[in-house]
Amino acid sequence: MANQEVTTNEIMEFLQTNMVTRDEFNDRVGNLEVRFDNLEGRFDNLEGRVGHLENQMVTKDYLDDKFAIFSAEIGKKINKQTERHETLVDILASKSILQEADIKRLKK
């Protein structure tokens, strides 16, 4: 690679093209600060919304507990219905309303 030397004129042209005054710099920094403050406010709002969602969410543990409770209640109801069924069959059998074949079929 050849070593390219930069002339003073090229440096001056670059500076004239790219330099900003102190006022321009302060204006740009001020605009950045305003935009940053707006962005910060939006993030605060987003954090609040996410926090609200977290509070409203149903967790897996909560659902597991609820399903366990409902399963136990359903099991109790099924057992109670089974007991009633067996009691009814026994009562009907004791009064000779059901024949032996019917009793066997109902107690399966």
Phi, psi and omega per residue, in radians:
M1 nan 2.406 3.132
A2 -1.460 2.474 3.126
N3 -1.384 2.047 -3.133
Q4 -1.711 2.180 3.112
E5 -1.634 2.465 3.141
V6 -1.716 2.310 -3.112
T7 -1.532 2.831 3.106
T8 -1.090 -0.660 3.127
N9 -1.097 -0.700 3.123
E10 -1.154 -0.664 3.091
I11 -1.125 -0.769 -3.133
M12 -1.125 -0.704 3.110
E13 -1.108 -0.749 3.117
F14 -1.056 -0.802 -3.123
L15 -1.120 -0.719 3.141
Q16 -1.137 -0.630 -3.124
T17 -1.291 -0.654 -2.963
N18 -1.898 -0.119 -3.123
M19 -1.291 2.589 3.017
V20 -2.191 2.682 3.097
T21 -1.401 2.925 3.119
R22 -1.061 -0.713 3.136
D23 -1.108 -0.748 3.112
E24 -1.102 -0.727 3.123
F25 -1.091 -0.806 3.135
N26 -1.101 -0.665 3.093
D27 -1.093 -0.766 -3.140
R28 -1.139 -0.719 3.108
V29 -1.134 -0.716 3.110
G30 -1.067 -0.750 3.107
N31 -1.107 -0.693 3.102
L32 -1.117 -0.692 3.122
E33 -1.117 -0.727 3.121
V34 -1.107 -0.782 3.138
R35 -1.126 -0.684 3.111
F36 -1.127 -0.744 3.112
D37 -1.074 -0.723 3.103
N38 -1.099 -0.737 3.137
L39 -1.136 -0.701 3.123
E40 -1.097 -0.707 3.092
G41 -1.105 -0.697 3.123
R42 -1.153 -0.679 3.098
F43 -1.156 -0.672 3.085
D44 -1.066 -0.754 3.111
N45 -1.092 -0.734 3.127
L46 -1.128 -0.716 3.093
E47 -1.045 -0.725 3.114
G48 -1.100 -0.725 -3.138
R49 -1.174 -0.716 3.124
V50 -1.148 -0.704 3.090
G51 -1.052 -0.722 3.110
H52 -1.108 -0.742 3.105
L53 -1.087 -0.720 3.125
E54 -1.072 -0.674 3.140
N55 -1.204 -0.509 -3.085
Q56 -1.564 -0.225 -3.065
M57 -1.219 2.562 3.044
V58 -1.691 2.239 -3.108
T59 -1.555 2.831 3.099
K60 -1.092 -0.718 3.124
D61 -1.056 -0.741 3.119
Y62 -1.057 -0.820 -3.141
L63 -1.121 -0.725 3.110
D64 -1.040 -0.752 3.114
D65 -1.092 -0.779 -3.126
K66 -1.122 -0.755 3.121
F67 -1.115 -0.645 3.112
A68 -1.122 -0.746 3.120
I69 -1.106 -0.820 -3.133
F70 -1.127 -0.659 3.112
S71 -1.095 -0.735 3.122
A72 -1.118 -0.726 3.130
E73 -1.144 -0.717 3.117
I74 -1.129 -0.734 3.105
G75 -1.033 -0.744 3.120
K76 -1.091 -0.747 -3.127
K77 -1.149 -0.694 3.111
I78 -1.108 -0.774 3.117
N79 -1.076 -0.710 -3.141
K80 -1.135 -0.711 3.113
Q81 -1.146 -0.675 3.115
T82 -1.105 -0.774 3.107
E83 -1.067 -0.748 3.127
R84 -1.101 -0.751 3.136
H85 -1.053 -0.836 -3.134
E86 -1.119 -0.685 3.111
T87 -1.114 -0.745 3.133
L88 -1.102 -0.771 3.121
V89 -1.084 -0.748 3.128
D90 -1.096 -0.733 3.140
I91 -1.122 -0.818 -3.139
L92 -1.130 -0.608 3.109
A93 -1.208 -0.699 -3.124
S94 -1.177 -0.433 3.132
K95 -1.657 0.168 3.110
S96 1.044 0.538 3.098
I97 -1.488 -0.564 3.136
L98 -1.820 2.539 3.051
Q99 -1.547 2.885 -3.075
E100 -1.016 -0.689 -3.136
A101 -1.136 -0.676 3.116
D102 -1.177 -0.696 -3.136
I103 -1.095 -0.811 3.126
K104 -1.063 -0.747 -3.121
R105 -1.140 -0.670 -3.113
L106 -1.313 -0.423 -3.103
K107 -1.618 0.091 3.119
K108 -1.095 nan nan
